[in-house]
Amino acid sequence: MRLTEGARGARILSFGKYQPARVVTNDDLAATIDTSDEWIRSRVGIASRRIAAPDETVADMAVAAGGKALAGSGLSAADIDLVVVATCTPEVPIPNTAATVATRLGIVAPGAYDLNAACAGFCYALATASDAVRAGTARNVLVIGAEKLSQWVDWTDRSTCIIFADGAGAAVVGPVTGAGESPGIGPVVWGSDGGMADKICIADRNSFIVQEGQAVFRWATTALHPVAKQACARAGVDPASLAAFVPHQANLRIIESIARKLGAPQARVADDIVHSGNTSSASIPMALSAMIERGEIGSGDAVLLLGFGAGISYAAQVITIP
Amino acid sequence: MAMTEEEILTGLGEIIDEVAGVPADEVSPDKSFVDDLDIDSLSMVEIAVAAQDKFGVEIPDDELKNLKTVQDVIDYVRRADVSA
């Protein structure tokens, strides 16, 4: 049997993001449920979030974000041969989201699949894309995280409806080509614990998202900083040299707690949650796109990503900004 | 050797200062976490995690709702410490 020849390494060529137009503020929520702007800001760090229109689908948002990433990559649709959509909120179980998104973007006959690792989904998808490029089973990969969590939220449950939101983020992954070019996606550190499956879940198709806030907070603030440090160690990158730390935008207090324990005081810490809410698999590429647009991080910067959430599942890797 | 009430109070004061920015000298046994020290449910988790590191006593999430005052935590740690 012959095997494919892969690339020496994979790198990210571009990012893109899409957010729905409708802004929902904390005061908007406080008008219908027993909560307040002060309570939400102090517990989760969110000031406002974006919520999709009723007829706006996960695929619509994925196409919008994916199209921007593709446009920024310098590649054409014909260059993409694999499309991975990380989502835990697809419209329907079949067909998958990825094949439809690919066709709508003019990408003809790529490998296409959805990946569900909940809020860790983008980091999982990025790792599988990088590995496909290195194995030679794909040349260029469009990786998208897209979620419409609003359709799985009980809008009378003040413990969850203040947190979750909608959006999409994307990246184009391609091979390292030039002899002097460094890989731009480091080794992933990933894992899971099904024993904690009930801590964040949707129990059945007629149910909404529920989570045990204290249990998730305890896990996230104690178990994840070692994962983040290990991702740095595997990539041979000193945390003190990171330009930024972009964790899943779950809760600002979780983000700040992990960041404090990381040993990277110089790194800019993503806080996209403040105006985007928790968008699960979309949150990391959305935050990265926004930081690049604002000039907070630039070409060549080393950035640590850390996805974590339902499953329980988690994944981290160091990337280089294109 | 079992910890004294005074030792636990001192350690707890350091933890609460670290977690919630409340000066240690304001942490007295009669203080309520929510009403007097403005400590919410997530900070209580952080205090429980720090207490486990400092005192070697695990405080599960299910117990946190029963620990309303500083004295409640002191009592919990002493009971767990003695039975350990």
Interface residues (C-beta under 8 A of the other chain):
Chain A: S42 R43 E212 G213 Q214 A215 F217 R218 T221 T222 R253 S257
Chain B: D40 S41 L42 M44 V45 E46 A48 V49 D61 L64
